[in-house]
Amino acid sequence: MPSARTLRQRWLLAWIGGVAIGVANGVSREATYGRRLDDETSNRVSALTAVAAFAAYFRLLQRHWPLGGRSEALGIGGAWLGLTVAFEFTFGRLVAKKPWRELAADYNVAKGRLWPLVLAWIALGPEVTRRRDSR
């Protein structure tokens, strides 16, 4: 059984797989249902498919590298959340050259944007998965 430090390192490295999930989810949206559905509906579908994909990924990671306790799982989730938001804004500004207003628009739940729910799942998903699998 790997040490707690090794498990944390593996989970943090596995965040790169989370980037792949996010990119694949966006590409899938743009290539398929995003062409047929209005923006609000496709955003909602995309949020749901992202949560489902991350749920499956967390389950896979938990099976291979089980997190031992609540604080460890929440720490991993918090790290993933920080890395994800940093990646979004860094990539959005430096690579995609998007203005701050456009980047912030995905966080506006009042306008029907569900991305904050995906971020909440990224933060809490490792603990929810750990708890579910420890029953």
Number of C-alpha atoms within 10 A of each C-alpha: 7 10 8 15 10 12 21 19 12 15 24 16 12 15 18 14 14 19 15 11 18 20 13 13 17 17 12 14 19 14 11 11 15 19 11 12 13 10 14 14 15 18 20 15 17 23 22 16 19 25 22 14 16 21 18 13 19 24 20 13 19 21 13 11 18 23 24 15 13 14 11 18 25 20 16 25 24 18 16 24 20 15 15 20 12 12 13 13 17 13 13 16 15 9 9 10 11 13 11 11 8 11 14 10 12 15 16 12 12 7 10 14 18 20 21 14 16 20 22 14 20 26 22 19 23 30 25 18 22 23 15 10 12 12 5
